[in-house]
Amino acid sequence: MIEQGDFANGTSSATSQLVHGGFRYLLKRDIELVKNARREREILRRIAPNLVKSIPLALLCYKGDPYPLTGMQLAAHYYNCLSKTDETEKSIAIRDVRKIRHLVGPIATNSLKGCVLLWDSMVNDARLTLATLKDAHQHGAIVANYVRFLDFVRKPETANSENGIYRIVAEDVISGKRFEISARKIVSATGPWSDHIWRKDPSYDGTSRLLTENAKGIHLLLPRYGKEDDNAYGLITFTQVNKQQRRNPRVIFILPGAHNTSIVGTTETTPEEELASVRPSANEVTYLLSETQRIFPEKRLNKDTIIGAYAGTRPLIAVNQHSHGFAKTDFVSREHLITESLSGIMYLYGGKLTTHRQMAEETGNHLAAFLKVPRACKTATHPLPSAIGEASGADAERLVKRYGAGYRTIQKFITEDAGLGELVTSSLPFTKAELLYAYWGEMAITLEDVLWRRTRIGWTPGQGVDIAPQIAQFLGEKNNWNDTRIAAEVEAYRERIRWLNYNL
Ligand SMILES: Cc1cc2nc3c(=O)[nH]c(=O)nc-3n(C[C@H](O)[C@H](O)[C@H](O)COP(=O)(O)OP(=O)(O)OC[C@H]3O[C@@H](n4cnc5c(N)ncnc54)[C@H](O)[C@@H]3O)c2cc1C
């Protein structure tokens, strides 16, 4: 498995952090899709219990919203019934406005008719991706970050034959060195970049496989509104729309994120920039900020309130099963597509973070049939080692929640060198041992990998920009970086944050 940047540097670290059935698809009567995603949520809760946490979502109903409260209540009840949820996950309607405010925080009550509680789950998307890769690695997969696919080596005599070997040219992004990789089958699972790979496919027919319209979505990170503990509620509200838009209303999520943030999202716009390098635009930021202000009128929100923001691109499928240029097309669901081109290259398109396991299972089944190897996929039942485990004591519990079985390695670091048990800074719950673990145990390469994805220090006020030199110095000493490398790492991280925040 090669990845051109850090693991999860693309869409998979830019989501709403929900593992969910997609309540709004239910409103569009896409029952199968919702049922399927609800089932996957159950599986992920089982195999990654430390990462995938249930969360009550309060669906706020205001006068003028496209659906009445009673309709919402029925839909929420049905939503819950679509999977085997536990007893505590009951959907209820609350009409007492004071009670709603008590539960969810100081929301606008003017014309509030009530709310409906439904249940989904939240996850740290980057860490779920990492946990999955670590599990794959433990089962024998070779995974490499910072290795980019460049092109297929066109060898007609071998490609396209059942027993042929495919060869690709790849590049070590850090050293610039190029080399070939051969395999009996190649799968492109490159999300919004899929068309880049497809364009290099020997059977490329000039068509696009992905839609760009409405593909981009951004999120704002704001200080937490509502409860500052693990029992915080998420909010869903409909945006204000005119009558014509009522049939396709947009929703806004305000969700409790890591490090006591509120994650506010999302948008659906057509990216003006290159698909893969999207960042929040000024219009998108203003839109989300004003919608949040509408829900929390007592807060004084302006751009200075924003801690940070991020953007991602949805890999939306543009093909249908009869599209030419593809030898075999299995239309798996409306949301994702697993297909094979005439040259025998497999592509995975679309889907959600929530359904990634199912997509992988289906792809694995297809590969096993092709390679004629027996297969008994266990991913629905076998827990991910870095997302399970228990420990006693506040510090140990925090580590287990985040690193699962990896917690033992971190403890070993501390046993061998007590200094590594110190916090990186008194204001953040991270020990030096965890930073080292990001490098030595989780293949982080750059400072950004550590601050943005492994630890999410980039989501805390100040986004870790001030402590970046201190962290780089520490990591530099442990990893034999010279002063030039340390300075370059700090500058690259600062530049990344500046670039992301350009329109804030
Ligand atoms: C705004 C937004 C919010 C979302 N919220 C949710 C949510 O809350 N819950 C949910 O279930 N889903 C959500 N989704 C959907 C979900 O994020 C995506 O479906 C999922 O992350 C896609 O994963 P992927 O692996 O296909 O793409 P990506 O995560 O983008 O991964 C593709 C990878 O391919 C790599 N790559 C590209 N080209 C090459 C190359 N030449 N060589 C090597 N590697 C390459 C990229 O670097 C990238 O890391 C959201 C999507 C968006 C845009």
The ligand as a Tripos MOL2 file, in Angstrom:
@<TRIPOS>MOLECULE
LIG
   53    58     1     0     0
SMALL
NO_CHARGES

@<TRIPOS>ATOM
      1 C1        -16.2010   17.6740    3.8790 C.3       1 LIG1
      2 C2        -16.3550   16.1870    3.9980 C.ar      1 LIG1
      3 C3        -16.9220   15.6460    5.1460 C.ar      1 LIG1
      4 C4        -17.0470   14.2590    5.2540 C.ar      1 LIG1
      5 N1        -17.5600   13.7640    6.4030 N.ar      1 LIG1
      6 C5        -17.7050   12.4290    6.5410 C.ar      1 LIG1
      7 C6        -18.1640   11.8900    7.7740 C.ar      1 LIG1
      8 O1        -18.3750   12.6060    8.7470 O.2       1 LIG1
      9 N2        -18.3190   10.5410    7.8470 N.ar      1 LIG1
     10 C7        -18.0600    9.7130    6.7950 C.ar      1 LIG1
     11 O2        -18.2830    8.5250    6.9240 O.2       1 LIG1
     12 N3        -17.5750   10.1960    5.6280 N.ar      1 LIG1
     13 C8        -17.3820   11.5290    5.4870 C.ar      1 LIG1
     14 N4        -16.8790   12.0410    4.3200 N.ar      1 LIG1
     15 C9        -16.5160   11.1190    3.2410 C.3       1 LIG1
     16 C10       -15.1420   10.5180    3.5070 C.3       1 LIG1
     17 O3        -14.2790   11.4700    4.0050 O.3       1 LIG1
     18 C11       -14.5430    9.9790    2.2450 C.3       1 LIG1
     19 O4        -15.4660    9.1580    1.5920 O.3       1 LIG1
     20 C12       -13.2890    9.1590    2.5270 C.3       1 LIG1
     21 O5        -12.4410    9.8290    3.4270 O.3       1 LIG1
     22 C13       -12.5770    8.8870    1.2300 C.3       1 LIG1
     23 O6        -11.4210    8.1300    1.5020 O.3       1 LIG1
     24 P1        -10.4600    7.7600    0.3180 P.3       1 LIG1
     25 O7         -9.4250    6.8750    0.8790 O.co2     1 LIG1
     26 O8        -11.2490    7.3160   -0.8510 O.co2     1 LIG1
     27 O9         -9.8190    9.1770   -0.0940 O.3       1 LIG1
     28 P2         -8.6290    9.9350    0.6090 P.3       1 LIG1
     29 O10        -8.7200    9.9160    2.0740 O.co2     1 LIG1
     30 O11        -8.5650   11.2880   -0.0320 O.co2     1 LIG1
     31 O12        -7.3650    9.0780    0.2400 O.3       1 LIG1
     32 C14        -6.8440    9.0060   -1.0450 C.3       1 LIG1
     33 C15        -5.3430    8.9920   -0.8900 C.3       1 LIG1
     34 O13        -4.7360    8.6850   -2.1300 O.3       1 LIG1
     35 C16        -3.4890    9.3050   -2.1030 C.3       1 LIG1
     36 N5         -2.9650    9.4100   -3.4730 N.ar      1 LIG1
     37 C17        -3.4610   10.1660   -4.4740 C.ar      1 LIG1
     38 N6         -2.6960   10.0570   -5.5770 N.ar      1 LIG1
     39 C18        -1.6900    9.2090   -5.2670 C.ar      1 LIG1
     40 C19        -0.5570    8.7290   -5.9700 C.ar      1 LIG1
     41 N7         -0.3080    9.1020   -7.2340 N.pl3     1 LIG1
     42 N8          0.2820    7.8740   -5.3390 N.ar      1 LIG1
     43 C20         0.0590    7.5010   -4.0520 C.ar      1 LIG1
     44 N9         -0.9930    7.9550   -3.3320 N.ar      1 LIG1
     45 C21        -1.8540    8.7970   -3.9250 C.ar      1 LIG1
     46 C22        -3.7550   10.6630   -1.5020 C.3       1 LIG1
     47 O14        -2.5920   11.2810   -0.9960 O.3       1 LIG1
     48 C23        -4.7930   10.3470   -0.4480 C.3       1 LIG1
     49 O15        -4.2660   10.2470    0.8500 O.3       1 LIG1
     50 C24       -16.6750   13.4180    4.1910 C.ar      1 LIG1
     51 C25       -16.0870   13.9670    3.0410 C.ar      1 LIG1
     52 C26       -15.9070   15.3400    2.9600 C.ar      1 LIG1
     53 C27       -15.2540   15.9260    1.7530 C.3       1 LIG1
@<TRIPOS>BOND
     1     1     2 1
     2     2     3 ar
     3     2    52 ar
     4     3     4 ar
     5     4     5 ar
     6     4    50 ar
     7     5     6 ar
     8     6     7 ar
     9     6    13 1
    10     7     8 2
    11     7     9 ar
    12     9    10 ar
    13    10    11 2
    14    10    12 ar
    15    12    13 ar
    16    13    14 ar
    17    14    15 1
    18    14    50 ar
    19    15    16 1
    20    16    17 1
    21    16    18 1
    22    18    19 1
    23    18    20 1
    24    20    21 1
    25    20    22 1
    26    22    23 1
    27    23    24 1
    28    24    25 2
    29    24    26 1
    30    24    27 1
    31    27    28 1
    32    28    29 2
    33    28    30 1
    34    28    31 1
    35    31    32 1
    36    32    33 1
    37    33    34 1
    38    33    48 1
    39    34    35 1
    40    35    36 1
    41    35    46 1
    42    36    37 ar
    43    36    45 ar
    44    37    38 ar
    45    38    39 ar
    46    39    40 ar
    47    39    45 ar
    48    40    41 1
    49    40    42 ar
    50    42    43 ar
    51    43    44 ar
    52    44    45 ar
    53    46    47 1
    54    46    48 1
    55    48    49 1
    56    50    51 ar
    57    51    52 ar
    58    52    53 1
@<TRIPOS>SUBSTRUCTURE
     1 LIG1         1 GROUP 0 **** ****
